[in-house]
Amino acid sequence: MKYLVKIPRFISVLILLVSLMASTCEPDIPEPPVTSGNGGNGGGGSAVCSGSYRSPVSDVQLDSFCGTAYAYRCLSGLPLNSTEVQSVCSIYNSLKEPGTPNCPYCQ
């Protein structure tokens, strides 16, 4: 008789676990604002942000920092003097070897 009491409890716990696993715990993240693509907030200017991203280097690590500067300036519209752009450009400049071209999105 005591097993009959445990079966419904087991089933209710199992249903609870399945329902918790089925629900997602991901927060709702809003989409970033859409800008014009050439520095919507006075960022890059048309000369720097015209066209799509072009890497000045073949080094993957340097390319990631220059690409981030492009994303900040040309996609998010941040100005060259913003903290975010200055931070990634500083890292790019500290890692590049002599003779490596400058990142155009950092100038």
BAFI-638310 format. One line per field, with one value per residue: residue number from 0; residue in one letter; x, y, z of N, C-alpha, C in turn. Coordinates in steps of 0.02 Angstrom, whole numbers. Layout:
<recs>
num	c(NUM;...)
residuo	c(a;...)
n_px	c(X;...)
n_py	c(Y;...)
n_pz	c(Z;...)
ca_px	c(X;...)
ca_py	c(Y;...)
ca_pz	c(Z;...)
c_px	c(X;...)
c_py	c(Y;...)
c_pz	c(Z;...)
</recs>
This chain:
<recs>
num	c(0;1;2;3;4;5;6;7;8;9;10;11;12;13;14;15;16;17;18;19;20;21;22;23;24;25;26;27;28;29;30;31;32;33;34;35;36;37;38;39;40;41;42;43;44;45;46;47;48;49;50;51;52;53;54;55;56;57;58;59;60;61;62;63;64;65;66;67;68;69;70;71;72;73;74;75;76;77;78;79;80;81;82;83;84;85;86;87;88;89;90;91;92;93;94;95;96;97;98;99;100;101;102;103;104;105;106)
residuo	c(m;k;y;l;v;k;i;p;r;f;i;s;v;l;i;l;l;v;s;l;m;a;s;t;c;e;p;d;i;p;e;p;p;v;t;s;g;n;g;g;n;g;g;g;g;s;a;v;c;s;g;s;y;r;s;p;v;s;d;v;q;l;d;s;f;c;g;t;a;y;a;y;r;c;l;s;g;l;p;l;n;s;t;e;v;q;s;v;c;s;i;y;n;s;l;k;e;p;g;t;p;n;c;p;y;c;q)
n_px	c(40;100;178;91;64;186;203;114;175;303;274;222;335;418;348;358;498;516;441;514;635;593;562;640;785;840;874;773;846;863;860;1000;1008;968;1076;1128;1240;1352;1416;1311;1296;1379;1499;1605;1612;1599;1709;1785;1692;1632;1565;1594;1675;1850;1994;2153;2258;2330;2342;2256;2227;2256;2167;2045;2037;2042;1927;1833;1843;1793;1661;1615;1627;1569;1454;1390;1399;1484;1593;1765;1836;1775;1767;1761;1805;1933;1991;1999;2076;2193;2241;2259;2361;2463;2493;2533;2663;2817;2800;2679;2520;2419;2262;2125;2006;2039;2086)
n_py	c(-59;61;87;130;260;323;316;411;528;515;523;653;727;692;747;881;900;875;979;1089;1069;1088;1222;1376;1460;1572;1744;1879;1965;2122;2176;2254;2431;2489;2565;2688;2637;2711;2771;2818;2901;3009;2946;2857;2921;2949;2912;2818;2719;2677;2553;2376;2286;2284;2198;2252;2170;2003;1931;1844;1878;2017;2059;2034;2135;2251;2229;2237;2372;2423;2376;2444;2579;2588;2508;2522;2656;2730;2863;2900;2940;2874;2773;2633;2614;2672;2585;2456;2494;2535;2413;2346;2427;2405;2272;2255;2223;2306;2386;2331;2368;2510;2506;2556;2596;2645;2770)
n_pz	c(0;35;-76;-174;-139;-163;-302;-371;-322;-374;-510;-518;-484;-589;-698;-664;-675;-813;-868;-823;-890;-1019;-1028;-1074;-1017;-1066;-1076;-1140;-1264;-1328;-1500;-1582;-1617;-1782;-1892;-2014;-2073;-2107;-1994;-1903;-1788;-1808;-1822;-1913;-2040;-2217;-2298;-2227;-2194;-2311;-2413;-2381;-2245;-2253;-2230;-2177;-2153;-2146;-2033;-1912;-1778;-1770;-1867;-1805;-1708;-1787;-1862;-1762;-1729;-1849;-1840;-1726;-1769;-1899;-1904;-1780;-1764;-1682;-1631;-1678;-1565;-1460;-1312;-1332;-1467;-1460;-1369;-1434;-1543;-1483;-1436;-1558;-1615;-1522;-1541;-1673;-1790;-1842;-1998;-2026;-2093;-2043;-1959;-2050;-1991;-1872;-1884)
ca_px	c(0;141;205;41;71;247;198;91;225;356;249;217;404;441;314;388;564;509;418;570;683;564;562;706;808;875;841;756;896;837;902;1035;976;993;1101;1134;1297;1410;1427;1248;1299;1437;1557;1659;1618;1588;1770;1806;1640;1600;1573;1597;1738;1909;2049;2218;2309;2311;2346;2188;2219;2251;2105;1988;2033;2023;1857;1792;1842;1746;1593;1597;1621;1527;1390;1358;1400;1522;1647;1834;1860;1738;1807;1762;1848;2001;2017;2020;2129;2253;2266;2283;2425;2514;2510;2559;2735;2839;2785;2609;2479;2373;2191;2093;1950;2068;2116)
ca_py	c(0;121;100;167;331;348;319;477;578;507;548;726;753;681;797;945;902;880;1046;1135;1059;1113;1295;1404;1507;1625;1809;1913;2016;2163;2183;2318;2479;2489;2631;2697;2601;2753;2810;2850;2953;3050;2904;2846;2963;2910;2885;2759;2668;2661;2482;2327;2281;2260;2190;2274;2121;1932;1904;1835;1914;2088;2068;2036;2201;2300;2215;2264;2445;2434;2364;2500;2643;2588;2475;2550;2728;2763;2906;2877;2955;2837;2727;2567;2615;2685;2525;2404;2521;2533;2343;2334;2460;2375;2204;2253;2224;2360;2372;2310;2428;2535;2490;2618;2613;2674;2835)
ca_pz	c(0;38;-142;-212;-123;-193;-375;-393;-305;-423;-574;-515;-485;-658;-739;-646;-705;-886;-885;-811;-943;-1081;-1030;-1085;-967;-1101;-1069;-1202;-1279;-1382;-1559;-1582;-1662;-1850;-1913;-2086;-2100;-2109;-1934;-1889;-1736;-1821;-1813;-1959;-2099;-2278;-2327;-2190;-2190;-2375;-2430;-2327;-2209;-2289;-2182;-2203;-2132;-2151;-1965;-1885;-1715;-1786;-1905;-1759;-1677;-1839;-1878;-1707;-1739;-1904;-1815;-1682;-1805;-1959;-1892;-1721;-1770;-1630;-1657;-1668;-1497;-1409;-1271;-1363;-1526;-1437;-1335;-1482;-1585;-1442;-1436;-1626;-1624;-1478;-1564;-1742;-1801;-1886;-2068;-2032;-2107;-1992;-1970;-2073;-1948;-1811;-1902)
c_px	c(43;172;155;44;132;243;169;141;282;335;245;286;432;411;344;457;561;487;472;622;657;564;633;722;845;837;823;805;869;886;937;1001;1008;1015;1110;1193;1358;1416;1366;1250;1361;1501;1607;1665;1616;1651;1791;1756;1605;1615;1576;1667;1792;1967;2114;2273;2283;2314;2277;2177;2212;2186;2045;1981;2014;1950;1810;1788;1793;1674;1570;1583;1568;1459;1353;1358;1438;1577;1716;1858;1820;1785;1815;1810;1921;2032;2041;2076;2196;2284;2294;2353;2480;2536;2543;2634;2754;2826;2714;2566;2434;2303;2157;2035;1973;2099;2062)
c_py	c(63;137;138;242;361;355;386;533;575;536;624;758;747;733;866;952;911;950;1098;1129;1088;1188;1320;1454;1565;1691;1837;1971;2057;2167;2251;2366;2477;2560;2632;2659;2645;2799;2849;2904;2997;3011;2906;2895;2920;2880;2820;2703;2654;2589;2438;2325;2252;2258;2213;2223;2050;1898;1903;1876;1990;2104;2072;2104;2255;2291;2241;2340;2463;2428;2422;2564;2641;2555;2504;2626;2765;2806;2877;2888;2920;2788;2659;2565;2625;2623;2473;2429;2522;2463;2326;2363;2431;2306;2203;2259;2284;2340;2348;2372;2446;2512;2555;2641;2642;2742;2886)
c_pz	c(0;-31;-185;-199;-157;-268;-398;-377;-356;-490;-573;-516;-556;-705;-726;-678;-781;-905;-873;-866;-1009;-1085;-1039;-1031;-1000;-1092;-1138;-1212;-1337;-1440;-1556;-1630;-1731;-1867;-1988;-2115;-2109;-2050;-1914;-1836;-1747;-1815;-1868;-2015;-2162;-2306;-2292;-2196;-2256;-2393;-2369;-2297;-2253;-2240;-2213;-2190;-2143;-2083;-1933;-1822;-1728;-1823;-1859;-1725;-1727;-1858;-1824;-1711;-1795;-1879;-1770;-1723;-1859;-1949;-1832;-1721;-1716;-1661;-1641;-1597;-1442;-1372;-1303;-1422;-1505;-1404;-1384;-1527;-1547;-1442;-1505;-1635;-1580;-1503;-1633;-1744;-1844;-1960;-2080;-2045;-2047;-2009;-1991;-2030;-1881;-1825;-1914)
</recs>
